[in-house]
Amino acid sequence: MRKEYLMESTDVLSQLETSLQGLSDASVEERRSKYGFNKLKEGKKPSLIEKFLKELANFMTIVLIVAAVISGVTSIYAGESMIDTLIIISVVIINAVLGVYQQSKAESAIQSLQEMAAATSKVIRNDKLLIVRSEELVPGDIILLEAGDSVPADSRVLESASLKVEEAALTGESVSVSKMMEAVSGGSGEVGLADRKNMVYTGSTIVYGRGKAVVCYTGMETEIGHIADALNTAREEETPLQIKLDQLSKVLSIMVLGICALMFAIDLIRIGISGGGIHLDQIIDTFMIAVSLAVAAIPEGLAAVVTILLSIGVTKMSKKHAIIRRLTAVETLGCTQIICSDKTGTLTQNKMTVVEHSASDETLLMTAMSLCCDAQLDLDSSQAVGEPTECALVNDAFKNGLSKPELSRIYVRIGEAPFDSVRKMMSTVHKKADGTVIQFTKGAPDEVLKRCTKVYTGDGIAEMTDEIREAILKANKSMADKALRVLCASMREWDSAPAAMEPDILEKDLVYLGLSGMIDPVRPEVKAAITECQEAGIRPIMITGDHKDTAVAIAKELGILENESMAITGAELQKISEEELEKTIQNYSVYARVQPEHKVRIVKTWKKLSKVTAMTGDGVNDAPSIKEADIGVGMGITGTDVTKDVADMVLADDNFATIVAAVAEGRRIYDNIRKAIQFLLSSNLAEVIAVFVASLFGFTILKPVHLLWINLITDCFPAIGLGMEAEEGDIMKRDPRSPKDGVFSDGVGAETAFQGMVIAILTLAAYLIGHYMESGVWEIAESSDGMTMAFLALSLLEMFHSFNMRSRKDSIFHLKSRNNFLTASLAVSFVLTTAVIYVPFLREAFSFEHISLVEYLVAVLISVSIIPIVEIMKLLTHKKK
């Protein structure tokens, strides 16, 4: 019976055998073994066999299998060896196994990233506040909830301070629901989900206030678990690049099959015209030539290689504290032109320390600051736990002999109006033992001062005058000019507890107490990152809720702006029309005192100007702007669950420099993918040209099994090796690429065609030279030595060409980094290719001839020539540009 909403909170705690001090470690382990982890069952994942069969269901693989079957049947009919059939089937199986391996590796990488970005919850255990993974919660855990959190488990509310929850995912109601602590009045009858005002459910979001709750149900026992018997949260998504390549492969497949069919028909007609009739073996030979062309032309491994390169790339990013939640972000990162960043914690260290006070009574000021916040003092470590700014206030009070636990016993909190970024303040109401009720309000100085009608002086409370207000503002500016973050505290005395704890009721007729200035040092690595941004054609922009003077001081120190005219406040921004903002937005690099809607407006305006924009954020109100941005960046440490959920990338260290490093990594990944694509397509084009020309002149240069071997051994691993290439020296010295640029932009298409043509010519040359060295006659005819040398030359040409692709414009002899994977791929491919020619049973299986050492060296020499040819092309192209 799920009736916790009908019970008093004390009865719920008793039923769950827990208390407000939380569970012990032993109880947690015992309950986890009983209830399992707090997560939904994932949908059934395909088995290895299913993945393998899916690989075999690929269109071109089916063509190869059909070809192998036909070849086998005809071999049996003619009483010949079935070695060709066996080899084709073997290569198909190996290719499918590699495809499954690549897919599994990519899935493993994405799974690792999901675990790194796993949601966390604040929980009380052993009477201590801990942060644990949400999946580790068990029934009976006491959890703390605040604005921006996703509710981790179905729970009964124990405390509510203006707690409001958005439950649209469960109830369909878009309006947030206010939560209460009391039992729902419903007798013993069933109360609808939407009316259970003292329950919070998995899948809902805290949008305002804070609260405390006890976990009642986890995992599949939650309401959302009952709705979805099996919910697989992992989304399969393809990036724009993957989609384009899939489309390219399909177009190539259709074109090549059309050409193959045409060639097959022409050959049969030519045989028929020549007289003597058409024999079965001639039909088979013609069919196999057409299959050879299909195998050569279609880059069946292209999409798989791109997928594995993306998965390797995002894994590497995660090691640099940038957790990619959506693969599309990898491509977009390389196009980033604008980075809009928060100041606190991202550009600065978020290690706040109070260094200055301005008050008539500093003790009263520190008391107000310490009490009017949610940070708590851990007596074991003598350090505050909570939001960094509030921790600084609690630590400041403690250093001056004011312990928050002791203050909280004297001033018992009975109500509050939680902080939000629109009001820029929060208020707490306290009751002393003698019945006195006092309210403390802290927040942005200019906002709090608007509500102050009195001031606390050394002689008591006096009326606020224009002169006093001016002096306070002057003191505020003096602190802000020193790059201090300034907060203002005030108080209000009540005859009895306020009837309601709404901000409009509490935050007026306040008594000014004083200012606290705290320093948040700039992260030492950020200044260099800002410079790197600017050199890369990326404009950094600071957006902060802090005072304009503080923002300008920090921005100047970091090199974001040169003078104050490049800074604007949210109030000033509000007065600018959309048309005017589009014309003037390039003038501003710093936005101070902004509200969440201003962030959305800034992002939209930059996007209207066709600028690829990244936006950082951590609070619940930042979610709209993060979602609006081309790249939404959530904070891993201070960020709320809501912002992380909508973000494309999460910073595990909340560091601006990590964004810049991720941009550089995004550029590197995209560059390397283009190199791999160019390598694969130029290689396949060379095979097509060679097979096509040979068929036109009536000789077989390579059989399908030869081309399959080359595509498997010589193409796949070097392509992956290119994906591991280090970034080029100028990667962050060039402007961002346009998102409209295709894979073949900037001359890549012409280079691919040229390189494919050269490789094909050299392969044909190797065949003719091999025939001459075998027969001593220069003629176009069938040749076993020619076929063997063409195979060896083409294999090595593609291997050496992969080294050309390490850089599109720089000489490979000038590259400072080494690519060990590519070198190892070359060595292994070299050994295997040589073995196919010289190991007797392999040579016989592939229908090769034992060639002499001189023939072998000639083929190697022909292959090596691709390096100087491409080097000359690079030199001429680079010089021309």
ABEGO torsion letter per residue (X at the ends): XBAAAABBAAAAAAAAGBBAAEBBAAAAAAAAAAAEBBBBBBBBBBBAAAAAAAAAABAAAAAAAAAAAAAAAAAAAAGBBAAAAAAAAAAAAAAAAAAAAAAAAAAAAAAAAAAAABBBBBBBBGGBBBBBBAAABBBGBBBBBBBGBBBABBBBBABBBGBBBBAAAAAGBABBBBBBABBBBAEABBBBAAABAABBBBGBBBABEBBBBBBABBEAABAAAAABABBBABBBBBBAAAAAAAAAAAAAAAAAAAAAAAAAAAAAAAAAAAEGEBBAAAAAAAAAAAAAAAAAABBAAAAAAAAAAAAAAAAAAAAAGBBBABAAAAAAAAABABBBBBABGAABAGBBBBABBBBABAAAAAAAAAABBABBBBAAAGBBBEBAAAAAAAAAAAAAGBBAAAAAAABBBABBBBBBAAAGBBBBBBBBAAGBBBBBBBEBAAAAAAABABBBBAAEBBBBBAAAAAAAAAAAAAAAAAGBBBBBBBBBBBABBBABABAAAABBGBBBAEBBBBBBBBBAAAAAAAAAAAAAGBBBBBBBABBAAAAAAAAAAAGABABAAABBBAAAAAABBAAAAAAAAAABABBBGBBAAAAAAAAAAAAAAGBBBBBBBABAAAAAAAAABABBBBBAAABBAAAAAABABBBAAGBAAAAAAAAAAAAAAAAAAAAAAAAAAAAAAAAAAAAAAAAAAGBBABBAAAAAAAAAAAAAAAAAAAAABBBBAAAAABBBBBAABBAABGGAAAAAAAAAAAAAAAAAAAAAAAAAAAAGBBBBBBBAAAAAAAAAAAAAAAAAAAAAAABAABBAAABABBBAAAAAAAAAAAAAAAAAAABAAAAAAAGBBBBBAAAAAAAAAAAAAAAAAAAAAAAAAAAAX
